[in-house]
Amino acid sequence: QVQLVESGGGFVQPGGSLRLSCTASGRRFRIYDMRWYRQAPGKHRELVATITSGAAINYGDFVKGRFTISRDNAKNTVYLQMNNLKPEDTAVYFCDAREGVYDYWGQGTQVTVSS
């Protein structure tokens, strides 16, 4: 059973930055496709960014070049660097690991952007 733990969320003012981390258990992290999602109250879940096992990267259009996803397979960790944060970025951010038919989720970390 793969477990994912997100961290790095918090409260920041508009224009601030946060770096989210998601660490997975086990020895198979390098073959997982990793994704960051977010969900705000009353809204549908949004795909923020994807990094595949081959390091191919895609971002949601709303990111507008402000976010960067990366992974460190030696640490079983995927990161999301978020710069120039806006109030509309406020949400719970979830980490997702996908391997074939399996789909593992973390517990989420809260990001709040407010003046």
C-alpha positions in Angstrom: 0.0 0.0 0.0 1.5 3.3 -1.1 1.0 6.3 1.2 1.5 9.9 0.2 2.1 12.8 2.6 1.9 16.4 1.5 3.4 19.3 3.3 4.4 22.9 2.9 1.0 24.6 2.8 0.2 27.6 4.8 -1.0 31.2 4.8 0.7 33.8 2.5 -0.1 37.2 1.2 -0.8 37.8 -2.5 2.5 37.7 -4.4 4.1 35.4 -1.9 5.5 31.9 -2.5 5.2 28.4 -1.2 6.9 25.1 -1.9 4.8 22.0 -1.5 6.3 18.6 -1.0 4.7 15.1 -1.4 6.6 12.1 -0.2 5.7 8.5 -1.1 6.3 5.3 0.7 7.9 2.3 -1.0 10.5 1.5 -3.5 8.6 2.1 -6.8 8.3 5.9 -6.8 10.4 6.3 -9.9 7.8 4.5 -12.1 4.8 6.6 -10.9 3.3 9.4 -12.8 2.8 12.2 -10.2 0.2 14.9 -10.2 -0.8 17.9 -8.1 -4.5 18.7 -7.9 -6.3 21.4 -6.0 -9.9 21.9 -4.8 -11.4 25.0 -3.4 -14.8 25.1 -1.5 -17.7 24.8 -3.9 -15.5 24.1 -6.9 -14.5 21.0 -8.9 -11.1 19.5 -8.5 -8.5 21.0 -10.8 -5.4 19.5 -12.2 -2.5 21.8 -11.4 0.5 20.0 -12.8 1.8 16.6 -13.9 5.2 15.0 -14.1 5.5 11.5 -15.5 8.0 8.8 -14.7 9.9 9.9 -17.8 9.9 13.6 -16.5 7.4 14.9 -19.0 5.7 17.9 -17.5 2.3 19.6 -18.1 0.6 22.4 -16.3 -3.0 23.7 -15.9 -3.6 26.8 -18.0 -4.5 28.9 -14.9 -0.9 28.5 -13.6 0.3 31.0 -16.2 4.0 30.2 -15.7 3.9 30.8 -11.9 4.3 27.2 -10.7 7.0 24.6 -11.3 6.7 20.9 -10.7 9.7 18.7 -10.1 10.7 15.3 -8.7 13.5 13.8 -6.8 13.4 10.0 -7.2 16.1 9.5 -4.7 13.9 11.1 -2.0 10.6 9.7 -3.2 9.4 13.2 -3.4 7.5 15.5 -5.9 7.6 19.3 -5.4 5.4 22.2 -6.5 7.0 25.6 -6.3 4.4 28.2 -6.3 5.3 31.9 -7.0 3.3 35.1 -7.2 0.4 33.5 -5.4 -3.1 34.9 -5.9 -6.2 34.7 -3.7 -7.8 32.4 -6.3 -5.0 29.9 -5.6 -6.6 29.3 -2.2 -7.4 25.6 -2.0 -6.5 22.2 -0.6 -3.7 20.8 -2.7 -3.5 17.1 -3.2 -0.8 14.8 -4.4 -1.7 11.8 -6.7 0.5 8.9 -7.7 -0.6 6.8 -10.7 0.6 3.3 -11.7 -1.5 1.4 -14.2 -5.0 0.9 -12.6 -3.8 2.2 -9.2 -4.4 5.7 -8.0 -3.0 6.8 -4.7 -3.9 10.1 -2.9 -2.4 12.1 -0.1 -4.4 13.8 2.6 -4.0 17.3 1.2 -2.3 20.5 2.4 -4.2 23.8 2.8 -2.9 26.9 0.9 -4.5 30.2 1.8 -3.6 33.4 -0.1 -5.1 36.5 1.5 -4.2 40.0 2.4 
